[in-house]
Amino acid sequence: MRLNLDDSGQRFVVRGFTETAVRINQDEISISFLLTPEQLIERVPLHTVAALQAGELNWLYTDAPEVLIIGTGLRTVRAQPAVQAELLRAGVGVEFMDTGAACRTYTVLASELRRVSLLVLFPEETRLTN
């Protein structure tokens, strides 16, 4: 699906997505990544929500997000309560969504100049088939 909202001067913009990739600017990304309006961090150290561990989340605070949206693939999968609690204690709201909904929501919030981050998780199997 293509997305066409105003980029409001953002350095990195989600332009579209499929089941196996997200288009950021002109690049197709098919590996797990963390995106803020200012940075794209490819090759994040995990591929599933289950791999998120409390006490190991500092890298998710890049660019001090108010909201972290986590795209979990075709279905919404939630992290362990300890992970969600740690993010909330750090002042970061967290939402888990299927990847399509996550991309759309991120695009809207970023266009409103909100401090938002998008973590998209692609299983390693997806990467191997592309």
ZADRENTOR-533338 format. One record per atom (N, C-alpha, C, CB): x, y, z; residue number from 1. Coordinates in pm, 1 decimal. Glycine has a CB too. Example, Ala and Ser with C-alpha at 12.3 -4.5 7.8 and 13.67 -1.06 7.14 Angstrom:
<rs>
{r {1319.0,-569.0,780.0},1}
{r {1230.0,-450.0,780.0},1}
{r {1320.0,-330.0,780.0},1}
{r {1130.8,-447.3,904.6},1}
{r {1285.0,-225.0,708.0},2}
{r {1367.0,-106.0,714.0},2}
{r {1290.0,3.0,787.0},2}
{r {1408.4,-59.8,572.5},2}
</rs>
This chain:
<rs>
{r {83.6,-117.3,0.0},1}
{r {0.0,0.0,0.0},1}
{r {88.2,123.7,0.0},1}
{r {-95.2,-0.3,120.5},1}
{r {52.2,221.0,-81.3},2}
{r {124.0,348.1,-84.3},2}
{r {63.9,443.3,16.5},2}
{r {120.8,410.0,-224.9},2}
{r {149.3,525.0,77.7},3}
{r {105.4,629.7,169.9},3}
{r {147.7,763.5,111.8},3}
{r {164.8,608.8,313.8},3}
{r {60.5,864.6,121.8},4}
{r {89.6,991.8,56.0},4}
{r {65.9,1114.6,143.0},4}
{r {7.4,1003.4,-66.7},4}
{r {83.1,1107.0,271.9},5}
{r {67.1,1225.7,354.3},5}
{r {186.3,1317.9,338.8},5}
{r {48.5,1187.5,500.5},5}
{r {165.2,1445.4,367.4},6}
{r {272.8,1544.1,365.0},6}
{r {381.9,1501.6,462.5},6}
{r {219.3,1685.9,400.4},6}
{r {507.1,1509.9,418.3},7}
{r {616.4,1465.8,503.9},7}
{r {660.5,1571.8,603.8},7}
{r {733.3,1425.0,419.7},7}
{r {608.8,1693.0,597.1},8}
{r {637.4,1800.8,692.2},8}
{r {787.1,1819.0,716.2},8}
{r {567.7,1773.2,824.2},8}
{r {866.8,1799.3,614.2},9}
{r {1009.4,1820.5,626.7},9}
{r {1086.3,1710.0,697.0},9}
{r {1032.0,1945.1,697.1},9}
{r {1024.4,1593.9,716.9},10}
{r {1092.2,1482.8,782.6},10}
{r {1203.3,1428.6,694.1},10}
{r {992.7,1371.4,817.2},10}
{r {1308.9,1384.0,757.0},11}
{r {1421.0,1325.8,682.8},11}
{r {1386.8,1187.5,629.3},11}
{r {1544.8,1317.8,771.6},11}
{r {1312.5,1109.2,708.4},12}
{r {1273.1,973.3,668.5},12}
{r {1121.4,962.3,673.2},12}
{r {1339.1,865.8,760.9},12}
{r {1064.1,910.2,564.8},13}
{r {918.6,902.2,552.4},13}
{r {879.6,763.8,502.4},13}
{r {864.8,1012.0,456.9},13}
{r {777.5,704.9,564.0},14}
{r {722.6,578.2,515.8},14}
{r {638.2,609.3,393.1},14}
{r {637.7,504.9,627.0},14}
{r {674.8,549.3,280.6},15}
{r {605.4,573.5,154.4},15}
{r {509.9,460.8,116.7},15}
{r {705.9,593.2,44.0},15}
{r {527.3,342.4,177.8},16}
{r {439.7,230.8,147.9},16}
{r {487.0,105.8,219.9},16}
{r {433.0,206.5,-2.5},16}
{r {410.1,-0.7,207.1},17}
{r {446.0,-125.6,273.9},17}
{r {377.4,-243.0,206.0},17}
{r {408.4,-120.6,423.0},17}
{r {436.5,-359.8,224.8},18}
{r {376.8,-486.4,183.1},18}
{r {390.3,-580.5,303.0},18}
{r {447.0,-545.8,51.8},18}
{r {356.8,-707.1,284.2},19}
{r {371.5,-804.9,392.3},19}
{r {517.6,-829.4,427.5},19}
{r {305.6,-936.2,353.5},19}
{r {608.8,-803.1,334.2},20}
{r {748.8,-839.6,355.9},20}
{r {847.0,-722.5,352.6},20}
{r {789.4,-938.8,253.7},20}
{r {798.4,-600.5,333.2},21}
{r {890.1,-486.3,326.0},21}
{r {816.4,-356.6,354.1},21}
{r {958.0,-479.7,188.3},21}
{r {894.3,-256.0,392.1},22}
{r {843.0,-120.3,409.9},22}
{r {929.0,-29.1,324.2},22}
{r {844.6,-75.7,561.6},22}
{r {863.6,59.3,248.5},23}
{r {937.8,156.6,167.2},23}
{r {956.5,281.7,251.8},23}
{r {862.7,189.6,31.9},23}
{r {1083.1,315.1,276.4},24}
{r {1118.3,437.3,348.1},24}
{r {1195.5,523.6,250.3},24}
{r {1202.2,407.7,479.0},24}
{r {1142.5,642.6,224.3},25}
{r {1192.8,726.5,116.4},25}
{r {1188.9,642.1,-10.8},25}
{r {1338.8,780.1,146.7},25}
{r {1302.2,613.0,-72.1},26}
{r {1303.6,532.4,-194.5},26}
{r {1354.3,390.6,-172.0},26}
{r {1388.6,599.5,-298.8},26}
{r {1381.8,353.1,-48.4},27}
{r {1441.3,222.5,-19.2},27}
{r {1339.4,123.8,35.0},27}
{r {1554.6,237.8,79.8},27}
{r {1347.0,-0.5,-12.8},28}
{r {1265.4,-110.0,40.4},28}
{r {1344.1,-174.9,154.5},28}
{r {1229.2,-215.8,-72.2},28}
{r {1285.9,-177.0,273.2},29}
{r {1350.9,-235.3,390.5},29}
{r {1277.2,-364.7,424.0},29}
{r {1350.6,-135.5,513.1},29}
{r {1348.5,-475.9,425.2},30}
{r {1285.7,-605.5,454.2},30}
{r {1351.0,-673.9,573.5},30}
{r {1293.3,-696.8,331.8},30}
{r {1419.8,-595.0,655.9},31}
{r {1477.3,-644.4,781.0},31}
{r {1421.5,-558.5,894.3},31}
{r {1635.3,-640.2,778.0},31}
{r {1425.8,-608.1,1015.6},32}
{r {1375.0,-531.5,1129.6},32}
{r {1448.1,-398.2,1139.1},32}
{r {1390.9,-611.5,1261.3},32}
{r {1373.4,-292.2,1174.6},33}
{r {1432.7,-158.7,1184.1},33}
{r {1359.0,-72.4,1285.3},33}
{r {1432.4,-90.5,1047.6},33}
{r {1426.0,35.5,1326.8},34}
{r {1368.3,138.6,1411.2},34}
{r {1373.6,268.4,1331.9},34}
{r {1444.1,151.0,1548.8},34}
{r {1260.7,337.1,1324.5},35}
{r {1251.5,460.2,1247.4},35}
{r {1198.8,572.6,1334.7},35}
{r {1161.5,440.9,1124.7},35}
{r {1262.7,688.4,1324.5},36}
{r {1210.2,812.5,1379.5},36}
{r {1203.6,909.0,1261.8},36}
{r {1300.0,869.0,1499.0},36}
{r {1140.2,1023.8,1276.1},37}
{r {1140.8,1118.0,1164.0},37}
{r {1281.9,1162.8,1124.9},37}
{r {1057.0,1239.2,1198.7},37}
{r {1378.7,1147.1,1213.9},38}
{r {1515.1,1192.6,1188.9},38}
{r {1616.5,1082.4,1161.2},38}
{r {1561.2,1270.8,1304.1},38}
{r {1585.5,957.0,1197.2},39}
{r {1683.9,849.2,1185.4},39}
{r {1619.4,719.0,1140.3},39}
{r {1755.2,828.0,1318.2},39}
{r {1698.0,641.7,1068.4},40}
{r {1662.0,504.7,1034.3},40}
{r {1773.7,415.6,1086.1},40}
{r {1640.2,486.4,879.0},40}
{r {1738.7,325.6,1176.1},41}
{r {1835.8,231.0,1230.7},41}
{r {1797.0,93.8,1178.9},41}
{r {1839.8,234.5,1388.7},41}
{r {1875.4,45.0,1083.7},42}
{r {1850.2,-87.0,1027.0},42}
{r {1922.8,-193.0,1107.8},42}
{r {1893.8,-92.6,879.6},42}
{r {1880.3,-315.4,1087.3},43}
{r {1944.2,-430.0,1152.6},43}
{r {1935.6,-421.1,1305.0},43}
{r {2090.2,-439.8,1109.8},43}
{r {1816.6,-390.8,1353.8},44}
{r {1799.3,-391.0,1498.6},44}
{r {1820.9,-533.1,1551.0},44}
{r {1658.0,-337.7,1538.3},44}
{r {1853.7,-547.1,1678.6},45}
{r {1899.2,-676.9,1729.8},45}
{r {1790.8,-779.9,1759.4},45}
{r {1975.3,-654.6,1852.3},45}
{r {1672.7,-768.6,1700.4},46}
{r {1569.5,-868.8,1724.9},46}
{r {1473.5,-878.2,1608.6},46}
{r {1493.5,-837.0,1852.2},46}
{r {1396.1,-987.5,1608.3},47}
{r {1305.6,-1013.5,1496.3},47}
{r {1163.3,-1046.2,1539.7},47}
{r {1359.2,-1126.2,1413.6},47}
{r {1142.1,-1063.0,1670.4},48}
{r {1008.9,-1095.1,1721.6},48}
{r {981.7,-1014.3,1847.6},48}
{r {995.6,-1246.7,1750.3},48}
{r {855.5,-996.6,1879.2},49}
{r {817.1,-927.2,2001.5},49}
{r {868.1,-1003.7,2123.6},49}
{r {663.8,-910.1,2008.4},49}
{r {867.0,-1135.0,2116.4},50}
{r {913.9,-1216.1,2229.5},50}
{r {1059.8,-1187.5,2263.5},50}
{r {896.5,-1364.5,2198.7},50}
{r {1136.7,-1137.6,2167.9},51}
{r {1277.2,-1107.4,2192.1},51}
{r {1298.1,-976.1,2268.3},51}
{r {1350.8,-1101.8,2060.8},51}
{r {1194.1,-892.7,2279.0},52}
{r {1204.9,-770.9,2359.5},52}
{r {1216.9,-810.3,2506.3},52}
{r {1081.9,-676.7,2336.9},52}
{r {1320.8,-763.5,2572.1},53}
{r {1344.4,-799.5,2712.1},53}
{r {1355.6,-674.2,2797.9},53}
{r {1472.0,-885.1,2725.6},53}
{r {1282.9,-671.8,2910.4},54}
{r {1295.1,-561.9,3005.3},54}
{r {1441.3,-549.8,3046.3},54}
{r {1203.3,-584.0,3129.8},54}
{r {1487.6,-428.5,3065.4},55}
{r {1625.8,-403.8,3102.2},55}
{r {1718.8,-390.5,2982.5},55}
{r {1674.0,-513.3,3190.4},55}
{r {1667.6,-417.7,2863.1},56}
{r {1748.5,-409.3,2740.5},56}
{r {1680.5,-323.2,2634.5},56}
{r {1774.9,-549.8,2684.1},56}
{r {1616.2,-216.7,2679.8},57}
{r {1534.2,-137.6,2588.0},57}
{r {1588.6,1.8,2559.3},57}
{r {1397.0,-125.1,2643.1},57}
{r {1703.9,38.5,2614.4},58}
{r {1754.3,175.1,2598.5},58}
{r {1763.9,219.9,2453.3},58}
{r {1889.3,186.8,2662.6},58}
{r {1797.0,129.5,2363.3},59}
{r {1809.8,166.0,2222.2},59}
{r {1677.6,211.7,2161.4},59}
{r {1863.7,48.7,2143.3},59}
{r {1565.2,177.4,2225.5},60}
{r {1434.3,219.9,2174.6},60}
{r {1403.8,366.0,2206.9},60}
{r {1325.2,131.5,2232.0},60}
{r {1484.8,428.0,2291.3},61}
{r {1460.9,567.1,2330.4},61}
{r {1530.2,666.6,2237.4},61}
{r {1507.9,589.4,2472.9},61}
{r {1580.9,620.3,2124.6},62}
{r {1644.6,706.5,2025.1},62}
{r {1549.8,820.9,1988.1},62}
{r {1684.4,625.0,1898.6},62}
{r {1598.6,941.3,1991.9},63}
{r {1523.0,1063.1,1960.5},63}
{r {1407.5,1088.9,2057.2},63}
{r {1469.2,1054.6,1819.7},63}
{r {1413.4,1032.4,2177.8},64}
{r {1318.6,1061.3,2286.6},64}
{r {1172.1,1058.2,2243.4},64}
{r {1349.2,1196.2,2345.4},64}
{r {1122.5,941.8,2202.1},65}
{r {982.6,936.5,2155.6},65}
{r {882.4,952.2,2269.9},65}
{r {956.6,804.6,2083.3},65}
{r {768.6,1011.0,2236.3},66}
{r {653.1,1010.9,2326.3},66}
{r {577.3,880.0,2310.4},66}
{r {559.7,1132.1,2298.0},66}
{r {579.0,830.2,2185.9},67}
{r {504.6,709.6,2150.1},67}
{r {594.5,618.8,2067.4},67}
{r {374.6,744.9,2072.0},67}
{r {594.0,491.9,2100.9},68}
{r {662.7,389.2,2023.7},68}
{r {556.0,297.2,1966.2},68}
{r {766.4,309.7,2111.4},68}
{r {554.3,287.0,1833.8},69}
{r {460.9,197.8,1766.2},69}
{r {541.3,77.3,1718.7},69}
{r {387.3,269.8,1646.0},69}
{r {493.1,-40.9,1752.0},70}
{r {564.7,-162.5,1715.5},70}
{r {480.9,-242.7,1617.2},70}
{r {598.2,-247.0,1840.7},70}
{r {534.0,-257.9,1496.6},71}
{r {469.4,-338.5,1393.0},71}
{r {514.0,-482.6,1407.0},71}
{r {502.1,-284.7,1251.4},71}
{r {417.9,-572.3,1425.8},72}
{r {449.2,-710.7,1462.4},72}
{r {418.5,-812.5,1353.3},72}
{r {373.8,-747.7,1585.4},72}
{r {407.9,-768.1,1228.4},73}
{r {379.4,-862.0,1119.8},73}
{r {233.2,-858.4,1080.0},73}
{r {418.3,-1003.2,1160.2},73}
{r {181.9,-971.8,1037.2},74}
{r {43.2,-978.5,989.9},74}
{r {-59.1,-969.5,1102.0},74}
{r {21.7,-1106.0,913.7},74}
{r {-17.6,-1005.4,1221.8},75}
{r {-107.0,-999.6,1337.7},75}
{r {-44.7,-918.2,1449.3},75}
{r {-140.2,-1140.5,1387.7},75}
{r {-129.8,-862.6,1532.6},76}
{r {-81.9,-789.0,1648.9},76}
{r {-37.2,-886.8,1756.5},76}
{r {-191.3,-694.5,1703.2},76}
{r {83.4,-865.8,1806.1},77}
{r {139.5,-947.2,1914.1},77}
{r {190.1,-850.0,2018.7},77}
{r {254.7,-1043.6,1863.1},77}
{r {159.8,-876.0,2144.7},78}
{r {203.0,-786.7,2252.4},78}
{r {325.6,-842.6,2323.8},78}
{r {89.2,-764.8,2352.8},78}
{r {404.9,-751.3,2377.8},79}
{r {523.8,-790.7,2454.6},79}
{r {483.8,-830.5,2596.4},79}
{r {627.7,-675.5,2458.2},79}
{r {579.5,-885.7,2666.8},80}
{r {559.5,-922.1,2806.7},80}
{r {521.1,-797.3,2886.6},80}
{r {687.7,-988.2,2865.7},80}
{r {439.1,-812.0,2990.7},81}
{r {400.1,-696.5,3072.5},81}
{r {519.7,-618.4,3127.4},81}
{r {313.8,-742.7,3187.5},81}
{r {629.4,-684.6,3160.3},82}
{r {746.9,-614.9,3213.8},82}
{r {806.3,-518.5,3110.6},82}
{r {853.6,-716.7,3258.0},82}
{r {801.9,-555.1,2984.1},83}
{r {852.3,-468.3,2877.6},83}
{r {763.0,-345.8,2865.4},83}
{r {859.4,-544.3,2742.5},83}
{r {632.7,-367.7,2862.4},84}
{r {539.1,-256.7,2851.4},84}
{r {551.5,-164.0,2971.6},84}
{r {395.5,-308.4,2838.6},84}
{r {565.7,-220.3,3090.3},85}
{r {578.2,-140.2,3212.8},85}
{r {705.3,-55.3,3209.6},85}
{r {578.5,-231.4,3337.2},85}
{r {816.0,-113.3,3163.4},86}
{r {941.4,-37.6,3157.2},86}
{r {929.3,81.5,3062.5},86}
{r {1056.7,-128.6,3112.7},86}
{r {867.8,59.9,2946.8},87}
{r {848.8,169.7,2852.3},87}
{r {761.4,279.5,2912.2},87}
{r {786.6,117.9,2722.5},87}
{r {655.0,240.9,2977.8},88}
{r {566.4,339.6,3039.6},88}
{r {636.6,416.2,3150.9},88}
{r {441.7,271.5,3094.6},88}
{r {718.1,348.1,3232.2},89}
{r {795.0,416.6,3337.2},89}
{r {892.5,517.0,3277.0},89}
{r {871.4,314.6,3423.4},89}
{r {941.8,488.8,3159.0},90}
{r {1034.5,579.3,3090.5},90}
{r {960.6,695.0,3022.0},90}
{r {1117.2,501.7,2987.2},90}
{r {828.4,695.9,3031.2},91}
{r {749.1,802.6,2970.4},91}
{r {719.5,782.0,2823.6},91}
{r {818.7,931.7,2987.4},91}
{r {731.8,657.9,2778.0},92}
{r {706.7,625.8,2637.1},92}
{r {578.9,543.3,2627.1},92}
{r {827.4,548.6,2574.2},92}
{r {477.5,598.5,2561.9},93}
{r {358.0,520.2,2534.3},93}
{r {392.1,416.9,2428.8},93}
{r {240.1,610.5,2488.2},93}
{r {332.0,300.2,2438.0},94}
{r {363.4,193.8,2343.5},94}
{r {235.2,134.7,2287.7},94}
{r {448.4,84.7,2410.3},94}
{r {234.8,112.2,2157.9},95}
{r {121.8,50.0,2089.8},95}
{r {174.7,-62.0,2001.7},95}
{r {41.5,154.2,2005.8},95}
{r {112.6,-176.9,2010.3},96}
{r {146.1,-292.2,1926.9},96}
{r {38.6,-304.5,1821.1},96}
{r {158.1,-424.0,2011.4},96}
{r {80.0,-319.6,1694.7},97}
{r {-15.6,-326.0,1584.0},97}
{r {39.2,-418.3,1476.3},97}
{r {-44.1,-184.4,1525.8},97}
{r {-49.7,-465.6,1389.3},98}
{r {2.1,-532.7,1271.1},98}
{r {82.8,-429.3,1193.8},98}
{r {-113.6,-594.4,1183.0},98}
{r {174.3,-472.7,1111.1},99}
{r {269.3,-380.7,1047.9},99}
{r {200.6,-275.6,961.1},99}
{r {368.4,-458.5,964.0},99}
{r {97.9,-311.9,889.2},100}
{r {27.5,-213.6,807.3},100}
{r {-31.8,-101.8,890.9},100}
{r {-81.6,-280.8,727.5},100}
{r {-102.1,-136.5,996.9},101}
{r {-160.4,-35.7,1085.5},101}
{r {-51.7,48.1,1151.1},101}
{r {-247.5,-102.2,1192.7},101}
{r {58.9,-16.2,1187.4},102}
{r {170.0,56.2,1249.9},102}
{r {227.3,160.8,1154.6},102}
{r {280.5,-41.9,1293.4},102}
{r {247.1,124.4,1028.4},103}
{r {300.1,219.1,929.7},103}
{r {205.0,335.7,908.1},103}
{r {326.6,148.5,796.8},103}
{r {76.9,307.5,896.6},104}
{r {-21.6,414.7,876.4},104}
{r {-26.4,508.0,997.1},104}
{r {-161.4,355.3,850.3},104}
{r {-28.3,451.1,1116.7},105}
{r {-35.5,532.4,1238.4},105}
{r {89.7,617.2,1254.7},105}
{r {-54.9,443.2,1361.6},105}
{r {206.5,556.9,1232.6},106}
{r {332.0,631.3,1240.3},106}
{r {329.3,749.3,1143.2},106}
{r {452.3,538.8,1209.7},106}
{r {285.1,725.8,1021.3},107}
{r {283.5,830.3,919.1},107}
{r {197.7,948.4,962.5},107}
{r {232.2,774.4,786.3},107}
{r {81.9,920.0,1017.5},108}
{r {-6.7,1027.8,1063.5},108}
{r {58.1,1104.1,1178.3},108}
{r {-143.8,971.1,1107.6},108}
{r {108.2,1033.9,1279.8},109}
{r {167.0,1101.8,1395.2},109}
{r {291.6,1180.6,1357.4},109}
{r {201.1,1001.1,1503.6},109}
{r {375.5,1124.8,1271.7},110}
{r {496.1,1196.0,1229.4},110}
{r {460.4,1321.1,1149.4},110}
{r {586.4,1103.8,1146.0},110}
{r {356.5,1314.0,1066.6},111}
{r {315.7,1431.0,988.4},111}
{r {260.5,1541.4,1077.9},111}
{r {211.0,1391.4,884.3},111}
{r {214.1,1503.5,1197.6},112}
{r {167.4,1601.3,1296.6},112}
{r {282.6,1653.0,1382.8},112}
{r {59.3,1539.0,1386.0},112}
{r {406.5,1614.2,1345.2},113}
{r {528.9,1653.6,1415.8},113}
{r {533.0,1602.4,1559.1},113}
{r {542.1,1804.2,1415.9},113}
{r {470.2,1488.1,1581.8},114}
{r {476.9,1422.4,1712.6},114}
{r {610.0,1351.0,1726.1},114}
{r {359.3,1322.7,1731.4},114}
{r {656.2,1335.1,1848.1},115}
{r {778.7,1257.7,1874.5},115}
{r {738.6,1110.9,1879.0},115}
{r {849.4,1302.4,2009.8},115}
{r {754.0,1045.2,1766.3},116}
{r {707.2,908.1,1750.1},116}
{r {818.6,823.8,1689.8},116}
{r {580.2,902.8,1661.6},116}
{r {823.6,698.4,1728.5},117}
{r {916.6,601.2,1669.9},117}
{r {837.0,481.2,1621.9},117}
{r {1026.1,557.6,1772.8},117}
{r {890.6,417.6,1519.4},118}
{r {829.1,297.7,1462.9},118}
{r {931.8,185.5,1465.6},118}
{r {777.5,323.1,1317.3},118}
{r {900.1,78.7,1535.4},119}
{r {982.1,-42.3,1534.0},119}
{r {905.8,-145.2,1452.0},119}
{r {1013.0,-95.2,1680.6},119}
{r {965.2,-188.8,1341.3},120}
{r {903.0,-292.3,1259.0},120}
{r {987.3,-417.7,1271.3},120}
{r {889.7,-247.3,1109.3},120}
{r {922.3,-526.2,1305.9},121}
{r {990.0,-654.0,1325.3},121}
{r {956.4,-747.8,1210.5},121}
{r {950.5,-717.4,1460.3},121}
{r {1059.7,-791.6,1141.5},122}
{r {1045.1,-890.3,1035.5},122}
{r {1114.4,-1017.8,1081.2},122}
{r {1104.3,-838.5,899.8},122}
{r {1043.3,-1129.8,1082.7},123}
{r {1108.3,-1256.5,1119.0},123}
{r {1223.5,-1285.0,1024.5},123}
{r {1007.1,-1373.2,1116.5},123}
{r {1322.1,-1354.8,1073.4},124}
{r {1438.8,-1387.6,990.3},124}
{r {1398.7,-1465.1,865.3},124}
{r {1540.3,-1468.7,1071.0},124}
{r {1294.0,-1548.4,873.0},125}
{r {1251.0,-1625.4,756.6},125}
{r {1210.8,-1534.0,643.2},125}
{r {1135.4,-1717.4,792.7},125}
{r {1144.8,-1421.0,673.8},126}
{r {1103.1,-1326.0,571.1},126}
{r {1225.4,-1271.4,499.2},126}
{r {1020.4,-1211.0,632.6},126}
{r {1327.6,-1240.8,573.7},127}
{r {1449.5,-1186.3,517.2},127}
{r {1516.7,-1286.1,423.4},127}
{r {1545.2,-1146.0,628.0},127}
{r {1511.8,-1412.4,459.3},128}
{r {1579.6,-1512.8,378.6},128}
{r {1510.0,-1538.6,246.3},128}
{r {1590.5,-1640.9,455.3},128}
{r {1380.2,-1511.2,237.8},129}
{r {1306.1,-1538.6,115.3},129}
{r {1307.0,-1420.6,19.4},129}
{r {1164.1,-1576.0,148.4},129}
{r {1356.4,-1305.0,60.8},130}
{r {1358.9,-1187.7,-26.7},130}
{r {1488.8,-1174.1,-99.4},130}
{r {1332.9,-1063.3,51.5},130}
</rs>
